[in-house]
Amino acid sequence: MDINKKRVLIVDDNSKSRRIFDAHCTSMGFETVMANNGEEAMEILAGDPYFDLIITDVMMPYMTGFDLTKKLALSARTKEIPVIATSAFHDWKKARAAYELIVDGFVPKPVMKDVLKKEIEKIMGAKL
Protein backbone atom coordinates (compact mmCIF):
# COMPACT_ATOMS: atom_id res chain seq x y z
CA MET A 1 0.00 0.00 0.00
CA ASP A 2 1.25 3.47 -0.91
CA ILE A 3 0.88 5.51 2.29
CA ASN A 4 0.57 8.71 0.25
CA LYS A 5 -2.54 7.52 -1.58
CA LYS A 6 -5.98 8.25 -0.24
CA ARG A 7 -8.11 5.15 0.21
CA VAL A 8 -11.71 4.67 -0.83
CA LEU A 9 -14.04 1.79 -0.03
CA ILE A 10 -16.50 1.18 -2.87
CA VAL A 11 -19.66 -0.69 -1.81
CA ASP A 12 -22.03 -1.81 -4.56
CA ASP A 13 -23.78 -5.08 -5.35
CA ASN A 14 -23.45 -4.44 -9.10
CA SER A 15 -20.04 -5.53 -10.42
CA LYS A 16 -20.22 -3.16 -13.40
CA SER A 17 -20.87 -0.19 -11.09
CA ARG A 18 -17.97 -1.25 -8.84
CA ARG A 19 -15.64 -1.41 -11.86
CA ILE A 20 -16.74 2.04 -13.05
CA PHE A 21 -16.24 3.62 -9.62
CA ASP A 22 -12.91 1.78 -9.31
CA ALA A 23 -11.70 3.11 -12.67
CA HIS A 24 -12.77 6.69 -11.87
CA CYS A 25 -11.28 6.66 -8.37
CA THR A 26 -8.04 5.01 -9.46
CA SER A 27 -7.60 7.60 -12.21
CA MET A 28 -7.96 10.29 -9.54
CA GLY A 29 -5.13 8.74 -7.52
CA PHE A 30 -7.10 6.73 -4.96
CA GLU A 31 -6.27 3.25 -3.78
CA THR A 32 -9.53 1.31 -3.90
CA VAL A 33 -11.01 -1.59 -1.97
CA MET A 34 -14.33 -3.04 -3.07
CA ALA A 35 -17.20 -4.73 -1.24
CA ASN A 36 -20.25 -6.45 -2.75
CA ASN A 37 -22.66 -5.28 -0.04
CA GLY A 38 -22.93 -3.55 3.31
CA GLU A 39 -22.20 -6.66 5.34
CA GLU A 40 -18.96 -7.24 3.45
CA ALA A 41 -18.05 -3.57 3.89
CA MET A 42 -18.53 -3.85 7.66
CA GLU A 43 -16.28 -6.93 7.71
CA ILE A 44 -13.58 -5.04 5.82
CA LEU A 45 -13.90 -2.03 8.12
CA ALA A 46 -13.73 -4.21 11.24
CA GLY A 47 -10.23 -5.25 10.23
CA ASP A 48 -9.15 -2.05 8.51
CA PRO A 49 -11.03 1.18 9.33
CA TYR A 50 -8.45 3.45 7.69
CA PHE A 51 -10.31 4.81 4.70
CA ASP A 52 -10.54 8.42 3.56
CA LEU A 53 -13.88 7.95 1.82
CA ILE A 54 -16.69 5.43 1.39
CA ILE A 55 -18.87 5.33 -1.72
CA THR A 56 -21.98 3.20 -1.23
CA ASP A 57 -24.93 2.25 -3.36
CA VAL A 58 -28.23 2.93 -1.64
CA MET A 59 -30.16 -0.16 -2.76
CA MET A 60 -28.34 -3.44 -2.03
CA PRO A 61 -29.35 -6.84 -0.67
CA TYR A 62 -28.47 -7.98 2.87
CA MET A 63 -27.68 -4.46 4.11
CA THR A 64 -28.73 -1.32 2.27
CA GLY A 65 -26.52 1.72 1.92
CA PHE A 66 -28.83 3.44 4.39
CA ASP A 67 -28.26 0.72 6.99
CA LEU A 68 -24.53 0.74 6.33
CA THR A 69 -24.32 4.49 6.83
CA LYS A 70 -26.26 4.25 10.10
CA LYS A 71 -23.86 1.57 11.37
CA LEU A 72 -20.84 3.64 10.33
CA ALA A 73 -22.17 6.60 12.32
CA LEU A 74 -22.48 4.46 15.47
CA SER A 75 -18.88 3.29 15.46
CA ALA A 76 -16.11 5.46 16.88
CA ARG A 77 -13.73 3.86 14.36
CA THR A 78 -15.78 4.79 11.28
CA LYS A 79 -18.04 7.71 12.15
CA GLU A 80 -15.61 10.31 10.77
CA ILE A 81 -15.22 8.68 7.35
CA PRO A 82 -17.09 10.76 4.73
CA VAL A 83 -19.76 8.86 2.80
CA ILE A 84 -20.99 9.44 -0.73
CA ALA A 85 -24.25 7.68 -1.54
CA THR A 86 -25.06 6.65 -5.08
CA SER A 87 -28.22 5.40 -6.72
CA ALA A 88 -30.13 5.23 -9.95
CA PHE A 89 -33.11 6.48 -7.88
CA HIS A 90 -33.14 10.15 -8.81
CA ASP A 91 -35.52 11.58 -6.22
CA TRP A 92 -32.70 11.72 -3.68
CA LYS A 93 -34.30 14.42 -1.51
CA LYS A 94 -37.33 12.22 -0.81
CA ALA A 95 -35.17 9.17 -0.14
CA ARG A 96 -32.91 11.11 2.20
CA ALA A 97 -35.83 12.61 4.09
CA ALA A 98 -37.58 9.24 4.31
CA TYR A 99 -34.60 7.56 5.94
CA GLU A 100 -33.42 10.64 7.86
CA LEU A 101 -29.97 9.71 6.70
CA ILE A 102 -26.95 11.94 6.92
CA VAL A 103 -24.43 11.44 4.16
CA ASP A 104 -21.77 13.81 2.97
CA GLY A 105 -22.60 13.68 -0.72
CA PHE A 106 -24.58 12.04 -3.48
CA VAL A 107 -23.69 10.98 -7.03
CA PRO A 108 -26.46 9.69 -9.30
CA LYS A 109 -26.03 6.66 -11.55
CA PRO A 110 -24.92 6.30 -14.20
CA VAL A 111 -21.90 7.99 -12.64
CA MET A 112 -19.95 10.54 -14.63
CA LYS A 113 -16.31 11.01 -13.67
CA ASP A 114 -16.52 14.82 -13.57
CA VAL A 115 -19.58 14.71 -11.27
CA LEU A 116 -17.87 12.22 -8.96
CA LYS A 117 -14.66 14.25 -8.92
CA LYS A 118 -16.51 17.46 -8.08
CA GLU A 119 -18.38 15.75 -5.21
CA ILE A 120 -15.19 14.23 -3.81
CA GLU A 121 -13.38 17.59 -3.99
CA LYS A 122 -16.29 19.26 -2.18
CA ILE A 123 -16.25 16.68 0.60
CA MET A 124 -12.49 16.39 0.99
CA GLY A 125 -11.83 20.09 0.55
CA ALA A 126 -9.03 19.59 -1.95
CA LYS A 127 -8.46 19.48 -5.68
CA LEU A 128 -7.74 16.08 -7.19
C-alpha positions in Angstrom: 0.0 0.0 0.0 1.2 3.5 -0.9 0.9 5.5 2.3 0.6 8.7 0.2 -2.5 7.5 -1.6 -6.0 8.3 -0.2 -8.1 5.1 0.2 -11.7 4.7 -0.8 -14.0 1.8 0.0 -16.5 1.2 -2.9 -19.7 -0.7 -1.8 -22.0 -1.8 -4.6 -23.8 -5.1 -5.4 -23.4 -4.4 -9.1 -20.0 -5.5 -10.4 -20.2 -3.2 -13.4 -20.9 -0.2 -11.1 -18.0 -1.2 -8.8 -15.6 -1.4 -11.9 -16.7 2.0 -13.1 -16.2 3.6 -9.6 -12.9 1.8 -9.3 -11.7 3.1 -12.7 -12.8 6.7 -11.9 -11.3 6.7 -8.4 -8.0 5.0 -9.5 -7.6 7.6 -12.2 -8.0 10.3 -9.5 -5.1 8.7 -7.5 -7.1 6.7 -5.0 -6.3 3.3 -3.8 -9.5 1.3 -3.9 -11.0 -1.6 -2.0 -14.3 -3.0 -3.1 -17.2 -4.7 -1.2 -20.3 -6.5 -2.7 -22.7 -5.3 0.0 -22.9 -3.5 3.3 -22.2 -6.7 5.3 -19.0 -7.2 3.4 -18.1 -3.6 3.9 -18.5 -3.9 7.7 -16.3 -6.9 7.7 -13.6 -5.0 5.8 -13.9 -2.0 8.1 -13.7 -4.2 11.2 -10.2 -5.2 10.2 -9.1 -2.0 8.5 -11.0 1.2 9.3 -8.4 3.5 7.7 -10.3 4.8 4.7 -10.5 8.4 3.6 -13.9 8.0 1.8 -16.7 5.4 1.4 -18.9 5.3 -1.7 -22.0 3.2 -1.2 -24.9 2.3 -3.4 -28.2 2.9 -1.6 -30.2 -0.2 -2.8 -28.3 -3.4 -2.0 -29.3 -6.8 -0.7 -28.5 -8.0 2.9 -27.7 -4.5 4.1 -28.7 -1.3 2.3 -26.5 1.7 1.9 -28.8 3.4 4.4 -28.3 0.7 7.0 -24.5 0.7 6.3 -24.3 4.5 6.8 -26.3 4.3 10.1 -23.9 1.6 11.4 -20.8 3.6 10.3 -22.2 6.6 12.3 -22.5 4.5 15.5 -18.9 3.3 15.5 -16.1 5.5 16.9 -13.7 3.9 14.4 -15.8 4.8 11.3 -18.0 7.7 12.2 -15.6 10.3 10.8 -15.2 8.7 7.3 -17.1 10.8 4.7 -19.8 8.9 2.8 -21.0 9.4 -0.7 -24.3 7.7 -1.5 -25.1 6.6 -5.1 -28.2 5.4 -6.7 -30.1 5.2 -10.0 -33.1 6.5 -7.9 -33.1 10.2 -8.8 -35.5 11.6 -6.2 -32.7 11.7 -3.7 -34.3 14.4 -1.5 -37.3 12.2 -0.8 -35.2 9.2 -0.1 -32.9 11.1 2.2 -35.8 12.6 4.1 -37.6 9.2 4.3 -34.6 7.6 5.9 -33.4 10.6 7.9 -30.0 9.7 6.7 -27.0 11.9 6.9 -24.4 11.4 4.2 -21.8 13.8 3.0 -22.6 13.7 -0.7 -24.6 12.0 -3.5 -23.7 11.0 -7.0 -26.5 9.7 -9.3 -26.0 6.7 -11.5 -24.9 6.3 -14.2 -21.9 8.0 -12.6 -20.0 10.5 -14.6 -16.3 11.0 -13.7 -16.5 14.8 -13.6 -19.6 14.7 -11.3 -17.9 12.2 -9.0 -14.7 14.2 -8.9 -16.5 17.5 -8.1 -18.4 15.8 -5.2 -15.2 14.2 -3.8 -13.4 17.6 -4.0 -16.3 19.3 -2.2 -16.2 16.7 0.6 -12.5 16.4 1.0 -11.8 20.1 0.6 -9.0 19.6 -1.9 -8.5 19.5 -5.7 -7.7 16.1 -7.2 
